Amino acid sequence: MGSGEWGEMWLGLEIGNSRLHWGWFVGETLVCAWDTDYLPAEVVQQLAECQEIRMGSGEWGMGSGEWRVGNGEIRMGNGEWGVGNGEWGMGSGECPRGYEGDTVNIDNYYSSSSSLSSPSPPLPTPHSPLPLLYSSPSPPLPTPHSPLPLLLASVVPSQTAIWQSYPNVRVITLDQVPLQGVYSTLGIDRALALWGAGKNWGFPMLVIDAGTALTFTACDANHYLVGGAILPGLGLQLATLAGGTGQLPTVDLPQQLPQRYAVNTKEAMQSGVIYTLLAGLKDFVEAWWELFPQGNVAMTGGDRTLLINYLQSQFPEIAARLLVEPNLKFWGMREIVKF
């Protein structure tokens, strides 16, 4: 399915093991990405009725409610989904400069009477104003009251079932990602990140996804899957120590590399998890470069910034060669829509 069949605006949703990852696209341009907690099933229909998007401190209008993107919250009807305390707040979501406060009214956006005609509509850059009104000569666009198209990739079956009730959803499956030699249980998140990174920076490609689980996924210059590995991520390792023992405390991850030989329990847990994970990461990356000396290595995932900080202190020569991008899965989605 080409991107034109989806109209100009569409949403990408990647359901991870701990949260929802959202991307808002105008054509092939990823305008904004943010994260939320999992949402109750009854929220899905409310989102489908959205008729307005405001970026930054704005909202997605839903009747008398709103969905604030970036620093905001979800409000439905009288605001029972997070007025004030913002429990559905976006947290890590943010919009590129140039979009804060911009508004797209979907009714107007898809109104031919008020649209500007252009053979090839210009797409926004992160620092350019949001194009509110344009259309291609014969755009196959949704009706004013239909929801934005939603491209969905999920590794959580229970959440997939919830979002399949969204009226205009397309679920990406592994067979739609044009990698060769994949096995049937390869996670769609890993496949999309690998495809997005390789199409953007070139193959061979190794992707390190530093999320709840830390994964390595690689393919060669012919787009054939080399393979990969899965291990518990930084946070999951620390949480498992605290939850599976009688006296070890709950410990946060430090921003900088801790002392290797710790003199208290908290720092000993941090040291053990971080240094052993870094050693494993170094081993995998060096093995990859032995196989493919000119192969690329990309890093994504929620812990990517912490890992880069640690690597810069411990293995700066590796850190200097890594390609870091938080939105590799959305890059992969975009390629699937084009494909």
N, C-alpha and C positions, 0 to 999 in steps of 0.2 A: 504494500500500500504506500503510495507516494504521499509526501507531506501536503500536497495540494488537496488531496481528498479529505484532509483533516481541517481544512480552512487555515486561517492565519494564526489563530491562538489555540493553544492546547496545553494540557497539564501532564506532567510526568510524575508518577508516584512509584517510589521504590520502597517496599515494605521490608524493613530489616528486622533483625532479631530483637531489637529493643525499642525501635521507634519508626516513625514514618518519615521518609525523605521526599520532599516536594520540589518540583521544578516547574516554573511557568515559562512557556516558550511563545515567542512571536515568530512564526515561520520556523526557520532553523536556528534562531538565536535564543539562547538560554538567557532570559532577562533577569530571573531572580530564583534563588534556591533557599530553602529553609527546612527545618525539622519540626515535627510535633510528636507528642506522645500518641499512642494508639487512640483512636476515636471510637465512641460507642456506635453501634449499628444505626441507631436512630438519627445520627448526625448526617449520614450519607445523603439522604433525601434532601435535607436542608441545604447541603452544599450544591446539589444538583439544581437548585432553584436560584442560585446566585446570579445576579444581573449586573453587578458592578465590582470592579477591582480597583483598589487604591493601594499604592505601594508605600513602603516605609512605614509611616505612622497611620496609614489609611486602613481600609477594610474591604472585604468582599461583602456587599450588601446581601442579606438574606431576610427578606421581610422586614421586621423591626429589629433584627439582629445584625451581627456583623462578624467578619473574620478578619482580625487585624494581622497583617503580615509583618514580620520583623520583630518589633518590640511589643506586639499586641496579644490578643486573646480571641477566643471564639465566644460569641454571644448569640444565642438563639431565642427568639421571642422575647421573653422578659429577661433574658440573659442568664438562664440557669446553667449554661456551660462556661462559667468562668468570669463572671463580672467581678471586678475588684481584685480578687486573689489571682486571677489569670492562670488557673491550673492547666488550661490548654494553651498557654503562652508559647510562642514560637522559639524562644530561647536563642538558639544559634542561627536563626534565620536572619538574612540581611539582604538588602537590595543595593545594586550598584548605584553610585552617585549619578544623578541625572534622572532617577526615577522616583525619588522620595516625593510623596505627595501627588504624583501623577495619577490620573484617573482614566480608566477605560470603562465607558458604559456599553455593555454588550448590545443592548438594543440599538444604540446609535452606531456602534462599530459595524454592525451587519446591515445597516440601512442603506440601500442603494441610492436613495434620494439625497443623502447627505455625505456620501463617500466621494473621495477623489479617485479618479480613474488613472491607472498607471500600468503600462505593459509589464513592468517588473517592479513591484513595490519595494522601496528601500527598507532594509531591516535596521533596527536601532543598534547603535554601539553603546557600551556601558555609560558613556558620557554625553550621549546625544539625547534630545527630548524624545519621549515616547510618541510614536506616530499614532495618533488617536483614530484617524479616519483615512483609510485607503483600501482599495480593493483591486484585484486583478480583473481583466475584462469580463470573465465569466466565472466568478468564484463559487465553487460548490460549498457554500458556507452553511453552518447550522442556522436554524430559524431563530428569531430573537428570543424565544422562550425555551430553546433546547439548551442543555448544559454544555459546558466546554468539553471537548473530547478529552478523555483521560487514558493515557497509556500506562499500563500497570505491570510492574514486575515484582514478584513476591517470593520470599523464602519461608513464609509463615502461612500454611494452608488455612488456618482458622480466620486469619485476616483477609486472605484472598476471597474467601466466601462472602465476607461482609461487603467488600468493594465490588463484587460482581453484580450487586444490585444497582449500582450506579448506571443510569440509563444510557450513557454514551462511552462505555469502557471497552478497551481492547487489552486483553491479557497477553503479554509477551511470553512465549514458550521457547524452550531451548532450541527447537528445530528452526526457529526464525533467525537465530544468530548464525551467520555464515562461517562459523569455525568448522574445521575438519577434524574428524577423529575424536569427538567428544564422547564421554560416557553418559549414560542416561540420567545419573543422579548428580551431575555437575550443577552447582547452584547457578540460577539465572543471574544473580548479582555478580558472580565471578565472571561469567561469560560476557555480560554487558560491559563490565569495566575493562576487561581484556580487549574486547573488540573496539570500544571507544578509544582506548589509549593507542592501540596499534594503528587504527585508521588516522589518528591525528599526528602521531610522532613516528610511525613506521614500525614494521616488524623486522626481526624477532622482538618480542616484547614479553617482559616479566612484570606482572602487577602484584604489588604487595598491598593488601587491603587490611588496614589496622583498625578493625572494628571490635565488636564483641568477641568474635573469633578473628584471629590473624591468619590470613590466607596468602599463599603464593600460588599464582596461576600463570602459565607461560605457554606461548606458541611460537612456532618458527616462522621463517620468511614466507612459507607457503600457507600460512594460516592454519597449520596443523597443530593440534594440542600436544605440547610436550609433556604436560602434567603439572603437578603442584603439591601442596601440602596444607594442612589445617592444624592449628593449635589454639589453645585459649589465648585471648587477648590480654593485654596488661591488666585492665580492670577486672576481668573475669578471674584471672589467676589470684589477684589479691582478695577478691570477694570469696573465692573458694577456700582460701586459707582461713579467713575469718569465720566462714560459715561451717567449715568442716572440722574445726578444732574447738577445744574447750576454753582456751584462754587467749588466743591470738585476737588482736583488736581489728576493727574496721579501719582501713588505711587508705588515704588518698594518694594519687600519683603526684610526685613533685614536678615542678616545672623544669628543673634542671637536674642533671645527673647526680644522684646521691653518692655519698662516700661508699666505697666498695666494702670495706670492713667496718661494719656498723657497731656502735657501742650501746644501742638500745633496740628494743623489739620492733618498734615501728620502722626504723630505718633499715633494720636487718631484713624485714619483709620486702621493703622497697628494693633494696640491693639485690636480694636473691632473684626476684622476679625480673627486674630490669636488666641486670647484667647477663643473666642466662638467655633472656630473649634476644638481646643485642648480639650475643655470640652466635646464636642460631641464625639470626638474620644475616650476619656477616658471612657465615658458612654457605647459606643458600645463594646469596648474591655472587660470591666468588665462584661457586660451582657453576652458576649461570654464565658468567663471563668466560669460564674455561670452555664451555660448550659453544658459546656465541660471543666472541671477543668484542664484536661491535653491537651486541644486543642492547636494547634499551631496558631500563628499569624504572617503573613508575610507582608512586605511592599515593594511596588514597585512604579514606576512612577517618573516623572521628578522632583517633589517637595519632594521626599523622604528624601533627605539629609537635607533640611531645616526643615522638620517636625521632623526628628530624633534629630536635634540640639535643637529645641524647647522642645521636650518631655524630653530630658535629663536634661534640666533646670527645667521644670515644673513638670513632672511626671517620675522621673528617674527609678522607679520600673517597669513601663510599658516599657520604652525604652530598659531596660536591657533584656527583654524577646522577643523582636521583632526580626524576621529573615528578613534581608534586602537584596534584590537582584534586580538589575535593569532589568534583562532579563527573568523574569518569563514567559512572553508570548512566548519567543523563546524556553524556556524549554518545554512549552506546545506543541509548534509546533513539537519539536523533538519527543515528546511522540506520537504525531499523526502519524508521519512518521513511527515510529517503530510499532505502532498499526496496 
